[in-house]
Amino acid sequence: MTLDDLRVFTAVCRTGSLSAAARDLSCTQSAVSQHVKRLERELGLSLVERHTRGVAPTAAGRLLHAAVTEGLGCIDHALRRLEELAHAEGGSVRVATGATTVRHFMSAAAVDFRRRFPRASLDFRTETSSRNCFDALTSGGVDLAWIVTGPATHAVEQHPVVELPWALAVPATDPLAAKASIEPADLQDARLIGLPENSTSRLRLGAWLTESGVRPVFDTSVADWDTAVLLAELGLGHAVVPTLPAWSGPAHPDLRLIPIPALPALTAGWAVRRWDALSPLARAFAETVAHHCGKQAVLGGEAGRGTRPAPGR
């Protein structure tokens, strides 16, 4: 077996489709199939099985995929470290992020990083969930993944950076806009804008609502937090969202973010395979983001205090 065979096999397991793996790898579906068949012949075992919606690894395939994913990630990481040593500061940092992560958490850091390392490149890979960011990290596709942190896993390390309290986003003219805070009972039978499907934020919110005995109606679904806030500001619904500093202040004069203290805050931060094995460039970028998130949190808190409506307004 070759490294190419193993890389193709992990792509098939990740995408659940021979054709999708071929698109990701810029090759033909026939080539993908040949790589998988070569592995199966050599091992004497079936590694994938076909289903109506694609393919899935067999028990043997899952065992191989788990071992190969970790091994290839380490090999790719070592090769990149060697390349960066050969080219000094001219390497790259590959980051898996959500759709709006760069805008809210990394814009100032990216400018700062580029000023300090003008020959380095930043490669942002957009994923639809923290789970997909984890997968990109463990497969060796990226150096860093920005995630909503969760339970510890053996495959990656998680490094919290910033806490995101929850708030109810409503237009300034809404009757709820005058409230100092929101209680679970205030959300009973509310018509809410649904957060992105399968996102950690939606899953956490749903679990909390269930535990609180609250049954809101989700009549709109969006692809990212920014869209939820925009629809709320336009008066097209209410949105329970993690509070981001960019949403407070003069840029959003028609929006109110009312704290929900009973809802446990989300924590966002970095996931890495091993922090002490990060390249100097990747570690520098991760630390730069953390530094700017700390400054942004302070400024966001000041802006939020300055825009809270007076009681009765």
C-alpha positions in Angstrom: 0.0 0.0 0.0 1.1 3.6 -0.6 0.5 6.9 1.1 -1.7 7.9 -1.8 -3.9 4.8 -1.2 -4.3 5.8 2.4 -5.0 9.4 1.6 -7.7 8.5 -0.9 -9.3 6.0 1.5 -9.5 8.6 4.3 -11.1 11.0 1.8 -13.7 8.4 0.9 -14.5 7.9 4.6 -14.7 11.6 5.3 -17.0 12.4 2.3 -19.0 9.2 2.3 -18.9 9.2 -1.5 -16.4 8.1 -4.2 -17.4 10.9 -6.5 -17.1 13.5 -3.7 -13.7 12.2 -2.7 -12.7 12.4 -6.4 -13.8 16.1 -6.5 -11.8 16.9 -3.3 -8.7 15.2 -4.6 -9.1 16.5 -8.2 -9.0 13.1 -9.8 -11.4 10.7 -11.4 -13.9 8.5 -9.6 -12.3 5.5 -11.3 -8.9 6.4 -9.8 -10.5 6.7 -6.3 -12.1 3.2 -6.7 -8.7 1.7 -7.8 -6.9 3.0 -4.7 -9.6 1.5 -2.4 -9.6 -1.8 -4.3 -5.8 -2.0 -4.0 -6.0 -1.7 -0.3 -8.8 -4.3 -0.1 -6.8 -6.8 -2.2 -3.7 -6.3 -0.1 -5.5 -6.6 3.3 -7.9 -9.3 2.1 -10.8 -7.5 3.6 -13.7 -5.3 2.4 -13.1 -1.7 3.6 -16.2 0.1 2.3 -19.8 -0.9 1.6 -22.2 0.8 -0.8 -25.5 2.3 0.4 -28.2 4.1 -1.4 -26.7 7.5 -0.5 -23.0 6.7 -1.0 -20.5 4.5 0.8 -19.6 3.8 4.4 -16.6 2.1 6.0 -17.1 -1.5 7.2 -15.9 -2.5 10.7 -12.4 -3.2 9.2 -12.6 0.1 7.3 -13.4 2.0 10.5 -10.4 0.5 12.3 -8.1 1.3 9.4 -9.5 4.9 9.1 -9.0 5.7 12.7 -5.3 4.6 12.6 -4.6 6.2 9.2 -6.2 9.5 10.1 -3.9 10.0 13.1 -0.9 8.7 11.2 -1.3 10.8 8.1 -2.0 13.9 10.2 1.4 13.5 12.0 3.2 12.8 8.7 1.7 15.8 7.0 2.5 18.0 10.0 6.1 16.8 10.0 6.5 17.5 6.2 5.1 21.0 6.7 7.5 21.7 9.6 10.4 20.5 7.4 9.2 22.8 4.6 9.0 25.8 6.9 12.4 25.1 8.3 13.7 25.1 4.8 12.0 28.4 3.9 12.3 30.3 7.1 9.2 32.5 7.6 7.8 31.8 4.1 5.5 29.0 5.1 1.7 28.9 5.5 -0.9 28.5 8.2 -4.0 26.5 7.4 -7.1 27.2 9.5 -10.5 25.6 9.5 -13.2 28.1 10.5 -16.9 28.7 10.4 -18.6 30.9 7.8 -18.2 34.2 9.8 -15.3 33.3 12.1 -12.7 35.4 10.3 -14.9 38.5 10.3 -15.7 38.3 14.0 -12.6 36.8 15.6 -9.6 37.0 13.3 -9.8 40.1 11.0 -7.5 42.3 13.2 -5.3 39.3 14.0 -4.8 38.5 10.3 -3.7 42.1 9.5 -1.3 42.0 12.5 0.1 38.6 11.6 0.7 39.6 7.9 2.5 42.7 9.1 4.8 40.6 11.3 5.3 37.8 8.8 4.9 39.3 5.3 6.2 36.2 3.5 3.8 33.8 5.3 0.4 32.9 3.8 -2.9 32.2 5.5 -5.2 29.5 4.1 -8.8 29.6 5.6 -10.9 26.6 5.0 -14.6 27.2 5.7 -16.6 24.4 7.4 -20.2 24.2 8.4 -19.8 22.9 11.9 -17.2 22.4 14.7 -17.5 18.6 13.9 -16.3 19.2 10.4 -13.5 21.4 11.7 -12.4 18.5 13.9 -12.4 16.2 10.9 -10.3 18.6 8.9 -7.8 18.8 11.8 -7.5 15.1 12.5 -7.1 14.3 8.8 -4.1 16.6 8.5 -5.9 19.1 6.2 -5.3 22.0 8.5 -3.0 23.2 11.4 -5.6 24.9 13.5 -9.4 24.7 13.8 -11.6 27.4 15.4 -14.4 25.7 17.2 -17.0 26.0 19.9 -15.3 23.9 22.6 -16.9 20.7 23.8 -16.0 17.5 25.6 -12.4 16.5 25.5 -11.3 13.9 22.9 -8.1 11.9 22.7 -7.5 13.0 19.1 -7.2 16.8 19.6 -6.3 19.4 22.3 -8.8 22.2 22.9 -7.6 25.7 24.0 -10.4 28.1 25.0 -9.9 31.7 23.9 -13.2 33.6 24.5 -16.5 33.2 26.2 -19.7 34.1 24.4 -22.7 34.9 26.6 -26.1 34.3 25.0 -28.5 37.1 24.2 -31.9 37.6 22.6 -31.6 39.7 19.4 -34.6 41.9 18.8 -35.4 45.2 17.0 -35.2 48.3 19.1 -38.9 48.8 18.7 -39.8 45.4 20.1 -41.6 45.4 23.5 -38.9 43.1 24.8 -36.1 45.6 24.0 -36.7 47.4 27.3 -36.0 44.3 29.4 -32.7 44.2 31.3 -32.5 40.4 30.8 -34.5 37.5 29.4 -35.8 34.5 31.5 -36.7 31.1 30.0 -40.4 31.9 30.5 -40.0 34.9 28.1 -39.2 32.5 25.3 -42.2 30.2 25.8 -44.0 29.9 22.5 -41.8 32.6 21.0 -41.2 32.5 17.2 -37.4 32.2 16.9 -35.0 32.3 14.0 -33.2 28.9 13.9 -29.4 28.8 14.1 -27.5 26.8 11.5 -28.5 23.2 11.3 -26.1 20.7 13.1 -24.0 23.6 14.6 -22.8 23.3 18.2 -24.6 26.5 19.1 -27.9 25.1 17.9 -27.5 21.8 19.7 -26.5 23.6 22.9 -29.5 26.0 22.7 -31.9 23.2 21.9 -30.7 21.1 24.9 -31.1 24.1 27.2 -34.5 25.0 26.0 -35.6 21.4 26.5 -34.2 21.3 30.0 -35.9 24.6 30.8 -39.3 23.2 29.6 -39.5 25.9 26.9 -41.1 25.2 23.5 -40.4 28.0 21.1 -41.4 27.8 17.4 -38.5 27.9 14.9 -40.1 29.3 11.7 -36.9 30.5 9.9 -33.6 28.8 9.5 -30.3 30.5 8.6 -26.8 29.5 7.6 -24.8 31.6 10.0 -25.1 33.9 13.1 -24.9 37.1 11.1 -27.9 36.3 9.1 -29.9 35.5 12.2 -29.0 38.9 13.7 -29.8 40.7 10.4 -33.3 39.2 10.2 -33.9 40.1 13.9 -32.8 43.7 13.3 -35.2 43.9 10.4 -38.0 42.8 12.6 -38.5 39.4 10.9 -38.2 37.4 14.1 -36.3 37.0 17.3 -32.9 35.2 17.5 -31.1 33.7 20.5 -27.5 34.1 19.6 -24.0 34.2 21.2 -23.1 37.8 21.8 -20.4 39.1 19.5 -18.9 42.6 20.0 -19.5 43.7 16.4 -23.2 43.6 16.9 -23.2 46.3 19.6 -22.8 50.0 19.0 -23.5 52.4 16.2 -23.1 49.8 13.4 -26.4 48.3 14.5 -28.6 51.1 15.8 -31.8 49.2 15.4 -30.7 46.1 17.2 -30.9 45.2 20.9 -29.1 42.3 22.5 -30.8 41.3 25.8 -28.7 39.0 28.0 -30.0 35.5 28.9 -28.0 34.9 32.1 -29.6 31.4 32.8 -28.2 30.1 29.5 -24.6 28.8 29.9 -22.1 30.7 27.7 -20.5 29.1 24.8 -16.7 29.0 24.7 -14.8 29.4 21.4 -11.2 28.7 20.8 -8.6 26.6 19.1 -8.4 22.9 18.5 -5.0 21.4 17.6 -3.6 18.0 17.3 -0.7 18.9 19.7 0.0 22.4 20.8 3.7 21.7 21.5 4.0 20.3 17.9 2.6 23.4 16.1 4.9 25.1 13.7 6.2 28.5 14.9 4.0 30.3 12.4 0.8 28.4 13.4 1.5 29.1 17.0 2.2 32.8 16.3 -1.1 33.1 14.5 -3.1 31.3 17.2 -1.6 33.5 19.9 -2.2 36.6 17.8 -5.9 35.7 17.5 -6.1 35.1 21.2 -4.5 38.5 22.0 -6.9 40.4 19.7 -10.0 38.5 21.0 -9.0 39.6 24.5 -8.9 43.2 23.4 -12.1 42.8 21.4 -14.0 41.4 24.4 -13.1 44.4 26.5 -14.2 46.8 23.8 -17.4 44.8 23.2 -18.3 45.0 26.9 -17.9 48.7 26.9 -20.0 49.1 23.8 -22.7 46.9 25.2 -22.9 49.0 28.4 -23.1 52.1 26.3 -26.1 51.0 24.2 -28.3 49.3 26.7 -31.7 51.0 26.5 -33.1 52.8 29.6 -36.0 51.1 31.4 -39.3 51.9 29.8 -37.9 53.1 26.5 
